[in-house]
Amino acid sequence: MHSLLIALRNIARNAGRVFSTVLIIAVGLTALLLGGGFMLSTYDSLQEIAMRQQGHVIVIAAGAHPAAGGSHQQLTLSHWQALREQLQNDPQVLRSLPRASFEGLISHGDNSAAFFGTGVDPQVEFKVHGPFLRTTGVLDPWLGEDDIPDVVMGTRLAETLAAQAGDLLTLQTLGKGGQRGEVVVQLAGLYHTGNPQVDNHTLMVNLSTVATLFGSDNISQLAIYLEQPDQALAFKQQLQPQLTDALVQSWHQRAELYNKVKSQYDRIFGVMGIIILVVVFLAISNTISLAIHQRREEIATLSALGTPPWRIIANFALEACLIGILATSLGMALAYGATHAINLAHLMMPAPPGRTEGYPIYVYLSWPHYLATSAVLIAIVVLASLVASYQAVKVKMTEALS
């Protein structure tokens, strides 16, 4: 308690210099917390997009090309119906979605365009995309034998074809051996994702339409959605030994955009964090060095009275720790207020490369992140004080007292 009171008095005695140091550390911490909160928010958003598009766990045929999201594989996964029934009885599984990827040519009048298509089960497919797939219509899950099959497509693909809801279009594909498949479909609606690659070139049809085109009920993949998404890796490891003729992947293996953005943001915020930590280190080193210079007589007197060197260093470390606690408390308060202000302002980021729409800036407020970052800064502050005060114990008493 006595040492604490002395440290508080020394801090109060140099209030001006301490205040500037506290402000530097607090602003640095605020920048770290805001940047980290935005980074965590971005990671979660990209993770959610990847999981909704791909599924938490994906089953493809053994030997199929395990490309990242959006790959258009051949229809190589057979006997998937039995696996789907088995999965639906598993309490860990929320739903399993068959998807058949293919490509071909779509025509409307004199307009034609190449497309990448996906055959889906319309009863469940449109339930998993949430706000990341905005649609004006969905596929009819109850088509009769005499009904014209439905198709939904990206908004820009529809613009290329000059097609509107209700129009008839022709799908043409090439199957194995160059066998041509053709079917007339009716445009049921459009979807929009903000990704030009999706909106310009993709469409969805019923699985039955794909079976008509290719003469096969095989699919490309079975997307599995779990009750607990964080169990994806464990479920993958559990499922793989049961499937000798299929390959099981987690969403993370196919989330190319998520992995690239996370890697880039990790580097950006890592460099920013190092710069801020260096600034904090230099700021507290300067503060302690000035304090040592002004208190040379005090240090020499304490040494003459028999105070051990470690005790003198500990006194400066305690002062630095108190400054660190004060600065990080202020920094957390500033970051807390700025986080709420940014989130309430509904600010928008410009469209990133490969997208046509911006996205809202949202900053997470994570207390574990706040406390961990603050603890690191306090440790840096104490370390800087130890380095600076180590020189104080070497002061010659005759020089200090002269």
Phi, psi and omega in degrees: 000320179298316179296322180296317179295320178297318179297318179296320179294319179295322177295316180294329181293332180242047188301320182298310181293320180296321181298316179297322178294316178300319182294318178299313181295318182296317179294319177299317178295320178301316179298318178297317183291319178293316178296317178294320178296319177294320179298314180297320178297317180296317179301314182296320180296313179294324177295318180295318178299313182298316183291322180291322181285318188263328192101160180284324176226139185235133178249124175233166181291144176299133181092347177288154182288113183278059184285170180290179187310141176088005180291145181250088184277167173287163181278085189247352183266109181254169179055032182283339182298319180294320178296320180296319178297320179296317182293323182294340177271357179273123182297341179283341187266126175279311176197159177232132187241120174281140178222133180243112183266137181205177179212163182175209183234135178240138184233145173217105185065234179270000183259136178222155178204147172286150182217159167247120185247159176225124172274131187225166170267104188294344179293333184235338187302315187279000177274343189261343187279334178060219184286355183274359175221100182268119187242152172257358179182159181231169180288144179281118181279356186239039180294137175275172183297329184266359181280151176283131180299151180267160171216141169239146186215166177297149185300319183286330174295320177296322178296320178299322182273353185055043183253145177234164180306133181098344179289151176265137180227163181242125175261133177231133180223165174242122179266197179297141179073014179077013180290131185268134175242142182214139178209145177267132182232160179247134181287113182269335182172178182239160172226158184220130181241343186087357177258112184303325181297329179276311185290334183274334195226000189244158176208166178230142175224171175292152175301326180296328177293320177296320179298323178293319181293319188253352181066030182209144177262015174295158176233175179268324183200158173242112182269125184251126177251127186260157174295324180240098183303331182288355178264014185300314182294317179296320180293321177301313180294330178285323186278325187304315180298339181279346185241102182277337183250019181218159178248132181251130180234153172268162181301327184296328181291338184251357184272077185296315181297315180301313183295320181291315181294318180298317179298318180293314180294324178300319180291316182298307183286336174294315178296317179299318179296318179297318179299315181295320179296322177296318179298316178298316180301314181293322181296313182287328176297318179296317180298313181292321180298318178295320178297320179295317181298318181287338185246030180300316180298320179297316181296317180295321179297316179299320178295320180295329180278000175096012178291126182294150181303321182297331180290320178296316178298320180297325179296315178293322178296322178294318177299315180297321179297318178295319176298319179297318179295317178297315182293316181291327176297316177295318180298318178295322178295317178296317180294322178299312180294318180294324179299311180295322180296316180295316182293325179284338182283344179055047177288153182240140171275148175294161181299127178286167177304136180085006179231158179252356182229145171283180180219152184292143175278119178228131183247124178287144172249099184245111181296322174302320177295317179300310185292320181294316179295319179296319179297320178296317180296317178298320178297320178296319180298314180295319179298317179298320180293324179295318180296315182290318185283344179299327179289338184294324182289351180266000182294130178284130184301323182293325179288318183291326185268352182282000000 
